[in-house]
């Protein structure tokens, strides 16, 4: 499996496509629902999904809660799939998908940020999220925590942990 992922990354590099640090693995509908519930998503929220894959989290937030959403993804094929799925779900007016590096993207509009990345990527993002997101923004991660930044809440869905943090007020 690791060998196949490395071969895939090499093929992308040879084709001049961006190198993907995280291999796409779909989030189950039960975990998507748990993430959105744990975040307390409402119609007034703007949900950003970092490494959005096929767009299922922001699409679900728009369909179920009426929230707006932004998916940030490096793989152009997944962006295409996300846009198609948003059209089929009749939420294209509420969501958008952009091809951008999650470490460079403007997240200032977010009120909820969702993640299904990796332990090391979460750690690399941690300080940026604390610094750049507005106080009160909720962060929910599928499977991976943020090291010594302890979550306020944690939920288990089957064998999968879902974690929630809230960006604290600045001093």
Secondary structure, DSSP 8 states (H G I E B T S, - for coil): -HHHHHHHHHHHHHTT----SS------HHHHHHHHHHHT--TT-EEEEET-TTSHHHHHHHHHH--EEEEEES-HHHHHHHHHHHHHTT-TTTEEEEE--TTTS--TT-SEEEE---HHHHHHHHHHHHHHS-TT-EEEEES--BTTB--SEEEEETTEEEEEEE-----
